[in-house]
Every structure is written in C-alpha cells, then in structure tokens.
Amino acid sequence: MKPTRQSSRDAGRFRIAPTASCMAALVFETGCTRAPSFNVLGSFFPSWILCGVIGILLAFGARILFVRANLEKELSPLILVYPSLAAFFTFATWLLFFS
C-alpha cells in the first residue's frame, strides 16, 4: 500500500486544536489575578484557612448542641454528618465575608 499524504486542509485542523486549547487556558487563567488573603502582624495568610478553621469550630459547636439536645442519636451516619456540617459552615463563612 502506498502511504497517503495529508492535504493542507487536514493539516490545518491539527494546528487549530493546540491553538484553541492554549487560548481557552488563557481565558480561564484571568480569574487567578489576586489571591484572597489577609494581613496578620505583617504576614499574609490565605483566607480559606481562616474559613476552614471557623467551619470546623462551628461544626464542633453544633455537635455540642446536638448532644445536649439528645439529637445526635437521630443522625444516622455521623462520619458524613459532621464533615458535611464543617464544609457547610466553611463555605457559608467564605460567602459571608469574602464574596
């Protein structure tokens, strides 16, 4: 069999794909211009760490309230409930203070 040659039209298609993917990557990188951080005694910390700590503390506080109100026995998979509560409080704190 004789090897077939690509036409110039087919070769152009292969060059468009890498160019389009590079352009798409550049479009999506525009959101990374500024890191949300705050100044603590001259040192900048990412704000997501603060939101995560606050979310974990609020989930711990919710656990204390559930135990005192005897509601913890009603929560079925505790290994899913408390991490979900911590994530909820973390994201809510982020939206409240940094959105």
TIRODREN-572326 format. One line per field, with one value per residue: residue number from 0; residue in one letter; x, y, z of N, C-alpha, C in turn. Coordinates in Angstrom, 2 decimals. Layout:
N
mikol	(NUM,...)
drengu	(a,...)
nu	(X,...)
nv	(Y,...)
nw	(Z,...)
cau	(X,...)
cav	(Y,...)
caw	(Z,...)
cu	(X,...)
cv	(Y,...)
cw	(Z,...)
***
This chain:
99
mikol	(0,1,2,3,4,5,6,7,8,9,10,11,12,13,14,15,16,17,18,19,20,21,22,23,24,25,26,27,28,29,30,31,32,33,34,35,36,37,38,39,40,41,42,43,44,45,46,47,48,49,50,51,52,53,54,55,56,57,58,59,60,61,62,63,64,65,66,67,68,69,70,71,72,73,74,75,76,77,78,79,80,81,82,83,84,85,86,87,88,89,90,91,92,93,94,95,96,97,98)
drengu	(m,k,p,t,r,q,s,s,r,d,a,g,r,f,r,i,a,p,t,a,s,c,m,a,a,l,v,f,e,t,g,c,t,r,a,p,s,f,n,v,l,g,s,f,f,p,s,w,i,l,c,g,v,i,g,i,l,l,a,f,g,a,r,i,l,f,v,r,a,n,l,e,k,e,l,s,p,l,i,l,v,y,p,s,l,a,a,f,f,t,f,a,t,w,l,l,f,f,s)
nu	(0.82,0.37,1.64,-0.52,-0.85,-1.35,-3.74,-3.44,-5.54,-6.40,-4.11,-4.20,-6.26,-5.16,-3.40,-5.05,-6.32,-4.34,-3.83,-6.36,-6.81,-4.78,-5.59,-8.04,-7.10,-5.78,-7.92,-9.30,-7.44,-7.58,-9.05,-7.36,-5.99,-5.72,-4.92,-7.03,-6.30,-5.31,-3.89,-1.89,-0.23,1.80,2.20,0.94,-1.94,-3.75,-7.20,-8.92,-7.99,-8.60,-11.42,-11.86,-11.01,-12.83,-15.19,-14.82,-14.75,-17.35,-18.84,-18.08,-19.22,-21.90,-22.13,-21.90,-24.28,-26.13,-25.65,-26.36,-29.07,-30.02,-30.17,-28.27,-28.38,-30.30,-29.14,-27.95,-25.49,-22.82,-20.22,-20.46,-22.14,-20.97,-18.52,-19.81,-21.31,-19.20,-18.06,-20.24,-20.45,-17.93,-18.03,-20.19,-19.18,-17.11,-18.61,-20.03,-18.09,-16.09,-17.07)
nv	(-1.18,2.19,5.01,7.51,10.97,13.82,16.28,19.84,21.02,19.18,19.20,21.74,21.55,20.12,21.95,23.88,22.84,22.69,25.44,26.47,25.21,26.35,29.02,28.81,28.04,30.38,32.13,31.11,31.52,34.13,34.60,34.19,36.36,37.73,36.77,35.84,37.07,37.89,40.26,39.46,40.59,41.51,39.34,37.51,35.54,32.90,33.29,31.14,29.32,30.45,30.46,27.70,26.85,28.24,27.04,24.37,24.77,25.77,23.52,21.77,23.11,22.81,20.06,19.82,21.10,19.31,16.99,17.82,18.34,15.85,14.96,13.79,11.05,10.66,11.31,9.63,8.53,9.45,9.92,11.13,13.30,15.28,16.13,17.18,19.23,20.83,21.55,22.95,25.12,26.24,27.05,28.79,30.76,31.70,32.78,34.74,36.55,36.94,37.14)
nw	(0.00,-0.60,1.11,2.35,1.76,3.77,3.17,2.76,3.98,5.97,7.58,8.65,10.47,12.56,13.64,14.63,16.90,19.12,19.34,19.97,22.44,24.01,23.98,25.34,27.85,28.60,28.80,31.02,33.03,33.83,36.09,38.20,39.30,41.74,44.99,47.61,50.60,53.97,56.24,58.95,61.51,59.78,58.13,55.42,55.15,53.63,53.05,53.00,54.83,57.31,57.06,56.95,59.51,61.11,60.20,61.07,63.85,64.26,63.48,65.48,67.64,66.90,67.20,69.97,70.72,69.55,71.06,73.64,73.28,72.80,70.15,68.59,68.39,66.50,64.11,61.42,59.72,61.27,60.50,58.08,58.53,60.27,58.91,56.66,57.80,58.69,56.24,55.15,56.96,56.53,53.79,53.92,55.61,53.99,51.86,53.22,54.20,52.19,49.58)
cau	(0.00,1.07,1.26,-1.31,-0.39,-2.43,-3.92,-3.17,-6.76,-6.34,-3.00,-4.64,-7.11,-4.31,-2.78,-6.08,-6.63,-3.46,-4.01,-7.62,-6.67,-3.97,-6.42,-9.01,-6.38,-5.53,-9.18,-9.64,-6.45,-7.80,-9.63,-6.32,-5.16,-5.48,-5.18,-7.71,-5.51,-5.43,-2.64,-1.84,1.08,2.76,2.29,-0.31,-2.47,-4.90,-8.45,-9.61,-7.57,-9.43,-12.78,-11.86,-10.93,-14.12,-16.16,-14.61,-15.19,-18.82,-19.34,-17.88,-20.26,-23.17,-22.12,-22.21,-25.72,-26.85,-25.52,-27.16,-30.49,-30.27,-30.48,-27.20,-28.77,-31.16,-28.28,-27.54,-24.05,-22.11,-18.98,-20.81,-22.88,-20.12,-17.72,-20.70,-21.60,-17.99,-17.97,-21.30,-20.07,-16.77,-18.46,-21.04,-18.28,-16.44,-19.57,-20.41,-17.02,-15.14,-17.65)
cav	(0.00,3.44,5.93,8.66,12.27,14.67,17.51,21.03,21.29,18.33,19.63,22.95,21.16,19.69,23.13,24.67,22.25,23.18,26.87,26.70,24.81,27.37,30.21,28.51,28.09,31.78,32.75,30.66,31.98,35.52,34.65,33.96,37.55,38.17,35.75,36.40,36.88,38.97,40.57,39.19,41.00,41.65,38.12,37.30,34.19,32.70,33.41,29.86,28.65,31.02,29.96,26.29,26.74,28.69,26.00,23.23,25.17,25.84,22.14,21.24,23.72,22.17,18.73,20.00,21.37,18.07,16.06,18.35,18.25,14.43,14.80,13.11,9.66,10.69,11.50,8.26,8.30,10.59,10.17,12.01,14.47,16.34,16.77,17.97,20.46,21.65,22.11,23.95,26.33,26.83,27.75,29.91,31.81,32.27,33.63,35.86,37.55,37.14,37.12)
caw	(0.00,-0.74,2.19,1.89,2.23,4.28,2.42,3.56,4.74,7.15,8.43,9.34,11.59,13.67,14.23,15.29,18.20,20.18,19.50,20.68,23.84,24.68,24.15,26.39,29.12,28.92,29.21,32.36,33.99,34.21,37.43,39.20,39.37,43.12,45.99,48.78,51.80,54.94,56.90,60.37,62.03,58.69,57.34,54.69,55.23,52.75,53.80,53.08,56.06,58.36,56.88,57.32,60.97,61.64,59.87,61.96,65.20,64.28,63.44,66.83,68.46,66.55,67.83,71.40,70.80,69.23,72.19,74.77,72.95,72.50,68.73,67.88,68.11,65.31,62.93,61.13,59.53,61.87,59.77,56.96,59.00,60.81,57.85,55.81,58.55,58.67,54.89,55.02,57.71,55.86,52.57,54.32,56.11,52.81,51.13,54.07,54.40,51.10,48.24)
cu	(0.87,0.66,0.52,-0.76,-1.59,-2.54,-3.64,-4.38,-6.78,-5.23,-3.38,-5.51,-6.27,-3.62,-3.80,-6.35,-5.68,-3.62,-5.28,-7.51,-5.81,-4.77,-7.45,-8.33,-6.11,-6.80,-9.51,-8.63,-6.68,-8.41,-8.59,-5.44,-4.80,-5.82,-5.89,-6.92,-5.71,-4.13,-2.77,-0.42,2.15,2.91,0.94,-0.70,-3.63,-6.19,-9.19,-9.21,-8.41,-10.86,-12.88,-11.83,-12.25,-15.20,-16.04,-15.06,-16.70,-19.44,-19.17,-18.92,-21.63,-23.25,-22.46,-23.71,-26.54,-26.80,-26.38,-28.66,-30.92,-30.71,-29.41,-27.56,-29.69,-30.35,-27.65,-26.06,-23.25,-20.83,-19.23,-21.44,-21.93,-19.14,-18.57,-21.07,-20.39,-17.82,-19.02,-20.92,-18.86,-17.20,-19.35,-20.21,-17.56,-17.38,-19.94,-19.35,-16.20,-15.77,-17.89)
cv	(1.24,4.39,7.14,9.93,13.05,15.90,18.69,21.39,20.46,18.75,20.88,22.64,20.76,20.87,23.98,24.14,22.72,24.69,27.18,26.30,25.79,28.64,30.00,28.56,29.53,32.49,32.37,31.11,33.42,35.64,34.50,35.19,37.93,37.05,36.39,36.08,38.06,39.08,40.30,39.47,41.01,40.43,37.87,35.83,34.06,32.68,32.08,29.08,29.15,30.50,28.49,26.08,27.16,27.64,24.78,23.56,25.26,24.45,21.48,21.81,23.12,20.77,18.82,20.27,20.12,17.09,16.53,18.23,16.82,14.21,14.01,11.66,9.56,10.84,10.15,8.08,9.51,10.93,11.03,13.32,15.59,16.93,17.62,19.28,21.40,22.30,23.19,25.24,27.02,27.64,28.94,31.07,32.50,33.22,34.87,36.95,37.87,37.12,38.50)
cw	(0.00,0.41,1.63,2.49,2.72,3.41,3.34,4.42,6.02,8.10,9.21,10.54,12.80,14.34,14.99,16.70,19.30,20.41,20.28,22.14,24.62,24.93,25.26,27.75,29.53,29.39,30.65,33.41,34.44,35.59,38.53,39.40,40.80,44.08,47.18,50.03,52.72,55.72,58.41,60.83,60.93,57.82,56.69,54.74,54.26,53.56,53.90,54.32,57.23,58.26,57.27,58.82,61.61,61.38,60.78,63.38,65.29,64.22,64.80,67.78,68.17,67.15,69.30,71.59,70.51,70.40,73.35,74.52,72.63,71.06,67.98,67.56,66.89,64.02,62.60,60.83,60.04,61.12,58.53,57.42,59.43,59.78,56.91,56.50,58.53,57.30,54.68,55.73,57.07,54.63,52.90,54.86,54.96,52.07,51.93,54.10,53.15,49.70,47.68)
***
